[in-house]
Amino acid sequence: MIASNSAFTYVYIKVVSGANATDFLQVKIAGNVVFKVRVGEFAFFPLYNSLAITAESYGGATTVEYGFWSI
């Protein structure tokens, strides 16, 4: 869960590599599947605070870089 004093938190997720080219990361916000990020793709989006964000790798293991900022 991401919490801060501002109204939004900005989230960055990138799938750097995977065991296979078809692997992907499924991203859920507040328990709902929102999108998937494939190997080599990234996502940058605003998120209301106090929402839980989770991600699961599908296909094979993936290497992910991520960050979040509150402004």
mmCIF file of the N, C-alpha and C atoms, coordinates in Angstrom:
data_MODEL
# 
_entry.id   MODEL 
# 
loop_
_atom_site.group_PDB 
_atom_site.id 
_atom_site.type_symbol 
_atom_site.label_atom_id 
_atom_site.label_alt_id 
_atom_site.label_comp_id 
_atom_site.label_asym_id 
_atom_site.label_entity_id 
_atom_site.label_seq_id 
_atom_site.pdbx_PDB_ins_code 
_atom_site.Cartn_x 
_atom_site.Cartn_y 
_atom_site.Cartn_z 
_atom_site.occupancy 
_atom_site.B_iso_or_equiv 
_atom_site.pdbx_formal_charge 
_atom_site.auth_seq_id 
_atom_site.auth_comp_id 
_atom_site.auth_asym_id 
_atom_site.auth_atom_id 
_atom_site.pdbx_PDB_model_num 
ATOM 1   N N  . MET A 1 1  ? 0.847  -1.160  0.000   1.00 0.00 ? 1  MET A N  1 
ATOM 2   C CA . MET A 1 1  ? 0.000  0.000   0.000   1.00 0.00 ? 1  MET A CA 1 
ATOM 3   C C  . MET A 1 1  ? 0.897  1.229   0.000   1.00 0.00 ? 1  MET A C  1 
ATOM 4   N N  . ILE A 1 2  ? 0.519  2.230   -0.778  1.00 0.00 ? 2  ILE A N  1 
ATOM 5   C CA . ILE A 1 2  ? 1.284  3.462   -0.881  1.00 0.00 ? 2  ILE A CA 1 
ATOM 6   C C  . ILE A 1 2  ? 0.546  4.532   -0.083  1.00 0.00 ? 2  ILE A C  1 
ATOM 7   N N  . ALA A 1 3  ? 1.231  5.165   0.826   1.00 0.00 ? 3  ALA A N  1 
ATOM 8   C CA . ALA A 1 3  ? 0.605  6.220   1.633   1.00 0.00 ? 3  ALA A CA 1 
ATOM 9   C C  . ALA A 1 3  ? 1.518  7.430   1.679   1.00 0.00 ? 3  ALA A C  1 
ATOM 10  N N  . SER A 1 4  ? 0.921  8.612   1.613   1.00 0.00 ? 4  SER A N  1 
ATOM 11  C CA . SER A 1 4  ? 1.694  9.849   1.720   1.00 0.00 ? 4  SER A CA 1 
ATOM 12  C C  . SER A 1 4  ? 0.755  10.970  2.121   1.00 0.00 ? 4  SER A C  1 
ATOM 13  N N  . ASN A 1 5  ? 1.294  12.171  2.192   1.00 0.00 ? 5  ASN A N  1 
ATOM 14  C CA . ASN A 1 5  ? 0.495  13.334  2.575   1.00 0.00 ? 5  ASN A CA 1 
ATOM 15  C C  . ASN A 1 5  ? -0.112 14.054  1.381   1.00 0.00 ? 5  ASN A C  1 
ATOM 16  N N  . SER A 1 6  ? 0.247  13.687  0.174   1.00 0.00 ? 6  SER A N  1 
ATOM 17  C CA . SER A 1 6  ? -0.299 14.359  -1.008  1.00 0.00 ? 6  SER A CA 1 
ATOM 18  C C  . SER A 1 6  ? -1.480 13.570  -1.560  1.00 0.00 ? 6  SER A C  1 
ATOM 19  N N  . ALA A 1 7  ? -2.211 14.173  -2.476  1.00 0.00 ? 7  ALA A N  1 
ATOM 20  C CA . ALA A 1 7  ? -3.403 13.535  -3.038  1.00 0.00 ? 7  ALA A CA 1 
ATOM 21  C C  . ALA A 1 7  ? -3.052 12.369  -3.966  1.00 0.00 ? 7  ALA A C  1 
ATOM 22  N N  . PHE A 1 8  ? -1.930 12.472  -4.663  1.00 0.00 ? 8  PHE A N  1 
ATOM 23  C CA . PHE A 1 8  ? -1.530 11.429  -5.606  1.00 0.00 ? 8  PHE A CA 1 
ATOM 24  C C  . PHE A 1 8  ? -0.116 10.961  -5.327  1.00 0.00 ? 8  PHE A C  1 
ATOM 25  N N  . THR A 1 9  ? 0.126  9.735   -5.684  1.00 0.00 ? 9  THR A N  1 
ATOM 26  C CA . THR A 1 9  ? 1.469  9.186   -5.736  1.00 0.00 ? 9  THR A CA 1 
ATOM 27  C C  . THR A 1 9  ? 1.692  8.757   -7.182  1.00 0.00 ? 9  THR A C  1 
ATOM 28  N N  . TYR A 1 10 ? 2.869  9.015   -7.717  1.00 0.00 ? 10 TYR A N  1 
ATOM 29  C CA . TYR A 1 10 ? 3.183  8.631   -9.086  1.00 0.00 ? 10 TYR A CA 1 
ATOM 30  C C  . TYR A 1 10 ? 3.999  7.351   -9.055  1.00 0.00 ? 10 TYR A C  1 
ATOM 31  N N  . VAL A 1 11 ? 3.593  6.374   -9.857  1.00 0.00 ? 11 VAL A N  1 
ATOM 32  C CA . VAL A 1 11 ? 4.188  5.048   -9.834  1.00 0.00 ? 11 VAL A CA 1 
ATOM 33  C C  . VAL A 1 11 ? 4.844  4.747   -11.183 1.00 0.00 ? 11 VAL A C  1 
ATOM 34  N N  . TYR A 1 12 ? 6.027  4.159   -11.127 1.00 0.00 ? 12 TYR A N  1 
ATOM 35  C CA . TYR A 1 12 ? 6.771  3.739   -12.320 1.00 0.00 ? 12 TYR A CA 1 
ATOM 36  C C  . TYR A 1 12 ? 7.047  2.246   -12.186 1.00 0.00 ? 12 TYR A C  1 
ATOM 37  N N  . ILE A 1 13 ? 6.729  1.475   -13.227 1.00 0.00 ? 13 ILE A N  1 
ATOM 38  C CA . ILE A 1 13 ? 7.001  0.041   -13.260 1.00 0.00 ? 13 ILE A CA 1 
ATOM 39  C C  . ILE A 1 13 ? 7.580  -0.294  -14.638 1.00 0.00 ? 13 ILE A C  1 
ATOM 40  N N  . LYS A 1 14 ? 8.686  -1.027  -14.664 1.00 0.00 ? 14 LYS A N  1 
ATOM 41  C CA . LYS A 1 14 ? 9.265  -1.478  -15.927 1.00 0.00 ? 14 LYS A CA 1 
ATOM 42  C C  . LYS A 1 14 ? 9.673  -2.940  -15.795 1.00 0.00 ? 14 LYS A C  1 
ATOM 43  N N  . VAL A 1 15 ? 9.309  -3.742  -16.790 1.00 0.00 ? 15 VAL A N  1 
ATOM 44  C CA . VAL A 1 15 ? 9.750  -5.132  -16.847 1.00 0.00 ? 15 VAL A CA 1 
ATOM 45  C C  . VAL A 1 15 ? 11.044 -5.142  -17.662 1.00 0.00 ? 15 VAL A C  1 
ATOM 46  N N  . VAL A 1 16 ? 12.145 -5.288  -16.967 1.00 0.00 ? 16 VAL A N  1 
ATOM 47  C CA . VAL A 1 16 ? 13.464 -5.207  -17.590 1.00 0.00 ? 16 VAL A CA 1 
ATOM 48  C C  . VAL A 1 16 ? 13.755 -6.446  -18.419 1.00 0.00 ? 16 VAL A C  1 
ATOM 49  N N  . SER A 1 17 ? 13.463 -7.621  -17.858 1.00 0.00 ? 17 SER A N  1 
ATOM 50  C CA . SER A 1 17 ? 13.724 -8.858  -18.590 1.00 0.00 ? 17 SER A CA 1 
ATOM 51  C C  . SER A 1 17 ? 12.817 -9.959  -18.069 1.00 0.00 ? 17 SER A C  1 
ATOM 52  N N  . GLY A 1 18 ? 12.759 -11.045 -18.846 1.00 0.00 ? 18 GLY A N  1 
ATOM 53  C CA . GLY A 1 18 ? 11.968 -12.197 -18.452 1.00 0.00 ? 18 GLY A CA 1 
ATOM 54  C C  . GLY A 1 18 ? 12.649 -13.467 -18.909 1.00 0.00 ? 18 GLY A C  1 
ATOM 55  N N  . ALA A 1 19 ? 12.199 -14.583 -18.378 1.00 0.00 ? 19 ALA A N  1 
ATOM 56  C CA . ALA A 1 19 ? 12.752 -15.871 -18.790 1.00 0.00 ? 19 ALA A CA 1 
ATOM 57  C C  . ALA A 1 19 ? 12.445 -16.126 -20.265 1.00 0.00 ? 19 ALA A C  1 
ATOM 58  N N  . ASN A 1 20 ? 11.294 -15.623 -20.735 1.00 0.00 ? 20 ASN A N  1 
ATOM 59  C CA . ASN A 1 20 ? 10.864 -15.762 -22.135 1.00 0.00 ? 20 ASN A CA 1 
ATOM 60  C C  . ASN A 1 20 ? 10.384 -14.401 -22.626 1.00 0.00 ? 20 ASN A C  1 
ATOM 61  N N  . ALA A 1 21 ? 10.401 -14.207 -23.928 1.00 0.00 ? 21 ALA A N  1 
ATOM 62  C CA . ALA A 1 21 ? 9.940  -12.944 -24.496 1.00 0.00 ? 21 ALA A CA 1 
ATOM 63  C C  . ALA A 1 21 ? 8.447  -12.715 -24.283 1.00 0.00 ? 21 ALA A C  1 
ATOM 64  N N  . THR A 1 22 ? 7.689  -13.775 -24.018 1.00 0.00 ? 22 THR A N  1 
ATOM 65  C CA . THR A 1 22 ? 6.238  -13.654 -23.849 1.00 0.00 ? 22 THR A CA 1 
ATOM 66  C C  . THR A 1 22 ? 5.825  -13.451 -22.388 1.00 0.00 ? 22 THR A C  1 
ATOM 67  N N  . ASP A 1 23 ? 6.765  -13.406 -21.447 1.00 0.00 ? 23 ASP A N  1 
ATOM 68  C CA . ASP A 1 23 ? 6.430  -13.192 -20.039 1.00 0.00 ? 23 ASP A CA 1 
ATOM 69  C C  . ASP A 1 23 ? 5.868  -11.790 -19.843 1.00 0.00 ? 23 ASP A C  1 
ATOM 70  N N  . PHE A 1 24 ? 5.035  -11.631 -18.818 1.00 0.00 ? 24 PHE A N  1 
ATOM 71  C CA . PHE A 1 24 ? 4.499  -10.310 -18.516 1.00 0.00 ? 24 PHE A CA 1 
ATOM 72  C C  . PHE A 1 24 ? 4.185  -10.193 -17.038 1.00 0.00 ? 24 PHE A C  1 
ATOM 73  N N  . LEU A 1 25 ? 3.954  -8.971  -16.620 1.00 0.00 ? 25 LEU A N  1 
ATOM 74  C CA . LEU A 1 25 ? 3.608  -8.649  -15.248 1.00 0.00 ? 25 LEU A CA 1 
ATOM 75  C C  . LEU A 1 25 ? 2.166  -8.159  -15.239 1.00 0.00 ? 25 LEU A C  1 
ATOM 76  N N  . GLN A 1 26 ? 1.316  -8.794  -14.459 1.00 0.00 ? 26 GLN A N  1 
ATOM 77  C CA . GLN A 1 26 ? -0.079 -8.370  -14.336 1.00 0.00 ? 26 GLN A CA 1 
ATOM 78  C C  . GLN A 1 26 ? -0.175 -7.457  -13.110 1.00 0.00 ? 26 GLN A C  1 
ATOM 79  N N  . VAL A 1 27 ? -0.699 -6.251  -13.304 1.00 0.00 ? 27 VAL A N  1 
ATOM 80  C CA . VAL A 1 27 ? -0.764 -5.254  -12.235 1.00 0.00 ? 27 VAL A CA 1 
ATOM 81  C C  . VAL A 1 27 ? -2.204 -5.093  -11.772 1.00 0.00 ? 27 VAL A C  1 
ATOM 82  N N  . LYS A 1 28 ? -2.392 -5.152  -10.445 1.00 0.00 ? 28 LYS A N  1 
ATOM 83  C CA . LYS A 1 28 ? -3.704 -4.966  -9.838  1.00 0.00 ? 28 LYS A CA 1 
ATOM 84  C C  . LYS A 1 28 ? -3.672 -3.729  -8.949  1.00 0.00 ? 28 LYS A C  1 
ATOM 85  N N  . ILE A 1 29 ? -4.744 -2.946  -9.011  1.00 0.00 ? 29 ILE A N  1 
ATOM 86  C CA . ILE A 1 29 ? -4.907 -1.802  -8.129  1.00 0.00 ? 29 ILE A CA 1 
ATOM 87  C C  . ILE A 1 29 ? -6.195 -2.014  -7.356  1.00 0.00 ? 29 ILE A C  1 
ATOM 88  N N  . ALA A 1 30 ? -6.091 -1.984  -6.041  1.00 0.00 ? 30 ALA A N  1 
ATOM 89  C CA . ALA A 1 30 ? -7.222 -2.228  -5.138  1.00 0.00 ? 30 ALA A CA 1 
ATOM 90  C C  . ALA A 1 30 ? -7.884 -3.577  -5.440  1.00 0.00 ? 30 ALA A C  1 
ATOM 91  N N  . GLY A 1 31 ? -7.068 -4.579  -5.812  1.00 0.00 ? 31 GLY A N  1 
ATOM 92  C CA . GLY A 1 31 ? -7.565 -5.928  -6.061  1.00 0.00 ? 31 GLY A CA 1 
ATOM 93  C C  . GLY A 1 31 ? -8.120 -6.175  -7.442  1.00 0.00 ? 31 GLY A C  1 
ATOM 94  N N  . ASN A 1 32 ? -8.176 -5.150  -8.291  1.00 0.00 ? 32 ASN A N  1 
ATOM 95  C CA . ASN A 1 32 ? -8.710 -5.283  -9.651  1.00 0.00 ? 32 ASN A CA 1 
ATOM 96  C C  . ASN A 1 32 ? -7.578 -5.282  -10.672 1.00 0.00 ? 32 ASN A C  1 
ATOM 97  N N  . VAL A 1 33 ? -7.624 -6.224  -11.593 1.00 0.00 ? 33 VAL A N  1 
ATOM 98  C CA . VAL A 1 33 ? -6.623 -6.256  -12.665 1.00 0.00 ? 33 VAL A CA 1 
ATOM 99  C C  . VAL A 1 33 ? -6.823 -5.027  -13.536 1.00 0.00 ? 33 VAL A C  1 
ATOM 100 N N  . VAL A 1 34 ? -5.758 -4.259  -13.696 1.00 0.00 ? 34 VAL A N  1 
ATOM 101 C CA . VAL A 1 34 ? -5.854 -3.007  -14.448 1.00 0.00 ? 34 VAL A CA 1 
ATOM 102 C C  . VAL A 1 34 ? -5.128 -3.100  -15.786 1.00 0.00 ? 34 VAL A C  1 
ATOM 103 N N  . PHE A 1 35 ? -3.923 -3.652  -15.783 1.00 0.00 ? 35 PHE A N  1 
ATOM 104 C CA . PHE A 1 35 ? -3.170 -3.769  -17.035 1.00 0.00 ? 35 PHE A CA 1 
ATOM 105 C C  . PHE A 1 35 ? -2.051 -4.777  -16.873 1.00 0.00 ? 35 PHE A C  1 
ATOM 106 N N  . LYS A 1 36 ? -1.393 -5.069  -17.994 1.00 0.00 ? 36 LYS A N  1 
ATOM 107 C CA . LYS A 1 36 ? -0.206 -5.908  -17.947 1.00 0.00 ? 36 LYS A CA 1 
ATOM 108 C C  . LYS A 1 36 ? 0.932  -5.189  -18.654 1.00 0.00 ? 36 LYS A C  1 
ATOM 109 N N  . VAL A 1 37 ? 2.138  -5.477  -18.189 1.00 0.00 ? 37 VAL A N  1 
ATOM 110 C CA . VAL A 1 37 ? 3.345  -4.864  -18.733 1.00 0.00 ? 37 VAL A CA 1 
ATOM 111 C C  . VAL A 1 37 ? 4.224  -5.999  -19.237 1.00 0.00 ? 37 VAL A C  1 
ATOM 112 N N  . ARG A 1 38 ? 4.548  -5.970  -20.524 1.00 0.00 ? 38 ARG A N  1 
ATOM 113 C CA . ARG A 1 38 ? 5.374  -7.021  -21.130 1.00 0.00 ? 38 ARG A CA 1 
ATOM 114 C C  . ARG A 1 38 ? 6.856  -6.683  -21.019 1.00 0.00 ? 38 ARG A C  1 
ATOM 115 N N  . VAL A 1 39 ? 7.692  -7.653  -21.315 1.00 0.00 ? 39 VAL A N  1 
ATOM 116 C CA . VAL A 1 39 ? 9.147  -7.458  -21.263 1.00 0.00 ? 39 VAL A CA 1 
ATOM 117 C C  . VAL A 1 39 ? 9.532  -6.285  -22.164 1.00 0.00 ? 39 VAL A C  1 
ATOM 118 N N  . GLY A 1 40 ? 10.282 -5.338  -21.609 1.00 0.00 ? 40 GLY A N  1 
ATOM 119 C CA . GLY A 1 40 ? 10.721 -4.155  -22.343 1.00 0.00 ? 40 GLY A CA 1 
ATOM 120 C C  . GLY A 1 40 ? 9.768  -2.979  -22.245 1.00 0.00 ? 40 GLY A C  1 
ATOM 121 N N  . GLU A 1 41 ? 8.576  -3.171  -21.703 1.00 0.00 ? 41 GLU A N  1 
ATOM 122 C CA . GLU A 1 41 ? 7.599  -2.090  -21.573 1.00 0.00 ? 41 GLU A CA 1 
ATOM 123 C C  . GLU A 1 41 ? 7.668  -1.476  -20.178 1.00 0.00 ? 41 GLU A C  1 
ATOM 124 N N  . PHE A 1 42 ? 7.088  -0.254  -20.065 1.00 0.00 ? 42 PHE A N  1 
ATOM 125 C CA . PHE A 1 42 ? 7.007  0.383   -18.759 1.00 0.00 ? 42 PHE A CA 1 
ATOM 126 C C  . PHE A 1 42 ? 5.664  1.079   -18.623 1.00 0.00 ? 42 PHE A C  1 
ATOM 127 N N  . ALA A 1 43 ? 5.329  1.426   -17.393 1.00 0.00 ? 43 ALA A N  1 
ATOM 128 C CA . ALA A 1 43 ? 4.107  2.174   -17.093 1.00 0.00 ? 43 ALA A CA 1 
ATOM 129 C C  . ALA A 1 43 ? 4.459  3.267   -16.091 1.00 0.00 ? 43 ALA A C  1 
ATOM 130 N N  . PHE A 1 44 ? 3.869  4.435   -16.265 1.00 0.00 ? 44 PHE A N  1 
ATOM 131 C CA . PHE A 1 44 ? 4.029  5.552   -15.339 1.00 0.00 ? 44 PHE A CA 1 
ATOM 132 C C  . PHE A 1 44 ? 2.649  6.152   -15.172 1.00 0.00 ? 44 PHE A C  1 
ATOM 133 N N  . PHE A 1 45 ? 2.122  6.175   -13.951 1.00 0.00 ? 45 PHE A N  1 
ATOM 134 C CA . PHE A 1 45 ? 0.745  6.617   -13.754 1.00 0.00 ? 45 PHE A CA 1 
ATOM 135 C C  . PHE A 1 45 ? 0.548  7.213   -12.365 1.00 0.00 ? 45 PHE A C  1 
ATOM 136 N N  . PRO A 1 46 ? -0.455 8.111   -12.228 1.00 0.00 ? 46 PRO A N  1 
ATOM 137 C CA . PRO A 1 46 ? -0.801 8.635   -10.907 1.00 0.00 ? 46 PRO A CA 1 
ATOM 138 C C  . PRO A 1 46 ? -1.727 7.649   -10.202 1.00 0.00 ? 46 PRO A C  1 
ATOM 139 N N  . LEU A 1 47 ? -1.624 7.610   -8.889  1.00 0.00 ? 47 LEU A N  1 
ATOM 140 C CA . LEU A 1 47 ? -2.434 6.682   -8.100  1.00 0.00 ? 47 LEU A CA 1 
ATOM 141 C C  . LEU A 1 47 ? -2.921 7.404   -6.858  1.00 0.00 ? 47 LEU A C  1 
ATOM 142 N N  . TYR A 1 48 ? -4.224 7.284   -6.580  1.00 0.00 ? 48 TYR A N  1 
ATOM 143 C CA . TYR A 1 48 ? -4.736 7.830   -5.328  1.00 0.00 ? 48 TYR A CA 1 
ATOM 144 C C  . TYR A 1 48 ? -4.036 7.156   -4.165  1.00 0.00 ? 48 TYR A C  1 
ATOM 145 N N  . ASN A 1 49 ? -3.744 7.914   -3.141  1.00 0.00 ? 49 ASN A N  1 
ATOM 146 C CA . ASN A 1 49 ? -3.090 7.343   -1.963  1.00 0.00 ? 49 ASN A CA 1 
ATOM 147 C C  . ASN A 1 49 ? -3.981 6.326   -1.283  1.00 0.00 ? 49 ASN A C  1 
ATOM 148 N N  . SER A 1 50 ? -3.374 5.451   -0.534  1.00 0.00 ? 50 SER A N  1 
ATOM 149 C CA . SER A 1 50 ? -4.021 4.403   0.252   1.00 0.00 ? 50 SER A CA 1 
ATOM 150 C C  . SER A 1 50 ? -4.635 3.294   -0.597  1.00 0.00 ? 50 SER A C  1 
ATOM 151 N N  . LEU A 1 51 ? -4.352 3.244   -1.886  1.00 0.00 ? 51 LEU A N  1 
ATOM 152 C CA . LEU A 1 51 ? -4.778 2.119   -2.716  1.00 0.00 ? 51 LEU A CA 1 
ATOM 153 C C  . LEU A 1 51 ? -3.649 1.099   -2.759  1.00 0.00 ? 51 LEU A C  1 
ATOM 154 N N  . ALA A 1 52 ? -4.008 -0.151  -2.607  1.00 0.00 ? 52 ALA A N  1 
ATOM 155 C CA . ALA A 1 52 ? -3.005 -1.217  -2.666  1.00 0.00 ? 52 ALA A CA 1 
ATOM 156 C C  . ALA A 1 52 ? -2.696 -1.540  -4.119  1.00 0.00 ? 52 ALA A C  1 
ATOM 157 N N  . ILE A 1 53 ? -1.417 -1.687  -4.443  1.00 0.00 ? 53 ILE A N  1 
ATOM 158 C CA . ILE A 1 53 ? -1.001 -2.084  -5.785  1.00 0.00 ? 53 ILE A CA 1 
ATOM 159 C C  . ILE A 1 53 ? -0.174 -3.364  -5.650  1.00 0.00 ? 53 ILE A C  1 
ATOM 160 N N  . THR A 1 54 ? -0.539 -4.366  -6.441  1.00 0.00 ? 54 THR A N  1 
ATOM 161 C CA . THR A 1 54 ? 0.184  -5.637  -6.440  1.00 0.00 ? 54 THR A CA 1 
ATOM 162 C C  . THR A 1 54 ? 0.482  -6.024  -7.879  1.00 0.00 ? 54 THR A C  1 
ATOM 163 N N  . ALA A 1 55 ? 1.487  -6.873  -8.048  1.00 0.00 ? 55 ALA A N  1 
ATOM 164 C CA . ALA A 1 55 ? 1.845  -7.336  -9.389  1.00 0.00 ? 55 ALA A CA 1 
ATOM 165 C C  . ALA A 1 55 ? 2.294  -8.785  -9.311  1.00 0.00 ? 55 ALA A C  1 
ATOM 166 N N  . GLU A 1 56 ? 1.939  -9.550  -10.340 1.00 0.00 ? 56 GLU A N  1 
ATOM 167 C CA . GLU A 1 56 ? 2.309  -10.953 -10.424 1.00 0.00 ? 56 GLU A CA 1 
ATOM 168 C C  . GLU A 1 56 ? 2.922  -11.237 -11.783 1.00 0.00 ? 56 GLU A C  1 
ATOM 169 N N  . SER A 1 57 ? 3.987  -12.022 -11.785 1.00 0.00 ? 57 SER A N  1 
ATOM 170 C CA . SER A 1 57 ? 4.643  -12.403 -13.023 1.00 0.00 ? 57 SER A CA 1 
ATOM 171 C C  . SER A 1 57 ? 3.946  -13.623 -13.616 1.00 0.00 ? 57 SER A C  1 
ATOM 172 N N  . TYR A 1 58 ? 3.720  -13.586 -14.922 1.00 0.00 ? 58 TYR A N  1 
ATOM 173 C CA . TYR A 1 58 ? 3.091  -14.713 -15.624 1.00 0.00 ? 58 TYR A CA 1 
ATOM 174 C C  . TYR A 1 58 ? 4.007  -15.208 -16.724 1.00 0.00 ? 58 TYR A C  1 
ATOM 175 N N  . GLY A 1 59 ? 4.038  -16.511 -16.914 1.00 0.00 ? 59 GLY A N  1 
ATOM 176 C CA . GLY A 1 59 ? 4.873  -17.143 -17.926 1.00 0.00 ? 59 GLY A CA 1 
ATOM 177 C C  . GLY A 1 59 ? 6.137  -17.673 -17.300 1.00 0.00 ? 59 GLY A C  1 
ATOM 178 N N  . GLY A 1 60 ? 6.966  -16.785 -16.827 1.00 0.00 ? 60 GLY A N  1 
ATOM 179 C CA . GLY A 1 60 ? 8.210  -17.141 -16.171 1.00 0.00 ? 60 GLY A CA 1 
ATOM 180 C C  . GLY A 1 60 ? 8.625  -16.009 -15.256 1.00 0.00 ? 60 GLY A C  1 
ATOM 181 N N  . ALA A 1 61 ? 9.785  -16.153 -14.659 1.00 0.00 ? 61 ALA A N  1 
ATOM 182 C CA . ALA A 1 61 ? 10.288 -15.108 -13.763 1.00 0.00 ? 61 ALA A CA 1 
ATOM 183 C C  . ALA A 1 61 ? 10.626 -13.851 -14.549 1.00 0.00 ? 61 ALA A C  1 
ATOM 184 N N  . THR A 1 62 ? 10.335 -12.694 -13.970 1.00 0.00 ? 62 THR A N  1 
ATOM 185 C CA . THR A 1 62 ? 10.661 -11.415 -14.598 1.00 0.00 ? 62 THR A CA 1 
ATOM 186 C C  . THR A 1 62 ? 11.501 -10.577 -13.644 1.00 0.00 ? 62 THR A C  1 
ATOM 187 N N  . THR A 1 63 ? 12.324 -9.717  -14.218 1.00 0.00 ? 63 THR A N  1 
ATOM 188 C CA . THR A 1 63 ? 13.075 -8.744  -13.441 1.00 0.00 ? 63 THR A CA 1 
ATOM 189 C C  . THR A 1 63 ? 12.375 -7.406  -13.615 1.00 0.00 ? 63 THR A C  1 
ATOM 190 N N  . VAL A 1 64 ? 12.013 -6.795  -12.500 1.00 0.00 ? 64 VAL A N  1 
ATOM 191 C CA . VAL A 1 64 ? 11.204 -5.573  -12.532 1.00 0.00 ? 64 VAL A CA 1 
ATOM 192 C C  . VAL A 1 64 ? 11.926 -4.464  -11.784 1.00 0.00 ? 64 VAL A C  1 
ATOM 193 N N  . GLU A 1 65 ? 11.883 -3.250  -12.346 1.00 0.00 ? 65 GLU A N  1 
ATOM 194 C CA . GLU A 1 65 ? 12.314 -2.077  -11.596 1.00 0.00 ? 65 GLU A CA 1 
ATOM 195 C C  . GLU A 1 65 ? 11.102 -1.222  -11.366 1.00 0.00 ? 65 GLU A C  1 
ATOM 196 N N  . TYR A 1 66 ? 11.054 -0.559  -10.219 1.00 0.00 ? 66 TYR A N  1 
ATOM 197 C CA . TYR A 1 66 ? 9.880  0.234   -9.880  1.00 0.00 ? 66 TYR A CA 1 
ATOM 198 C C  . TYR A 1 66 ? 10.263 1.381   -8.949  1.00 0.00 ? 66 TYR A C  1 
ATOM 199 N N  . GLY A 1 67 ? 9.394  2.344   -8.870  1.00 0.00 ? 67 GLY A N  1 
ATOM 200 C CA . GLY A 1 67 ? 9.574  3.457   -7.958  1.00 0.00 ? 67 GLY A CA 1 
ATOM 201 C C  . GLY A 1 67 ? 8.246  4.159   -7.764  1.00 0.00 ? 67 GLY A C  1 
ATOM 202 N N  . PHE A 1 68 ? 8.157  4.933   -6.675  1.00 0.00 ? 68 PHE A N  1 
ATOM 203 C CA . PHE A 1 68 ? 6.955  5.743   -6.472  1.00 0.00 ? 68 PHE A CA 1 
ATOM 204 C C  . PHE A 1 68 ? 7.342  7.032   -5.757  1.00 0.00 ? 68 PHE A C  1 
ATOM 205 N N  . TRP A 1 69 ? 6.653  8.117   -6.135  1.00 0.00 ? 69 TRP A N  1 
ATOM 206 C CA . TRP A 1 69 ? 6.958  9.439   -5.641  1.00 0.00 ? 69 TRP A CA 1 
ATOM 207 C C  . TRP A 1 69 ? 5.678  10.165  -5.276  1.00 0.00 ? 69 TRP A C  1 
ATOM 208 N N  . SER A 1 70 ? 5.737  10.899  -4.206  1.00 0.00 ? 70 SER A N  1 
ATOM 209 C CA . SER A 1 70 ? 4.637  11.779  -3.817  1.00 0.00 ? 70 SER A CA 1 
ATOM 210 C C  . SER A 1 70 ? 5.153  13.208  -3.908  1.00 0.00 ? 70 SER A C  1 
ATOM 211 N N  . ILE A 1 71 ? 4.395  14.043  -4.596  1.00 0.00 ? 71 ILE A N  1 
ATOM 212 C CA . ILE A 1 71 ? 4.824  15.421  -4.801  1.00 0.00 ? 71 ILE A CA 1 
ATOM 213 C C  . ILE A 1 71 ? 3.857  16.356  -4.117  1.00 0.00 ? 71 ILE A C  1 
# 
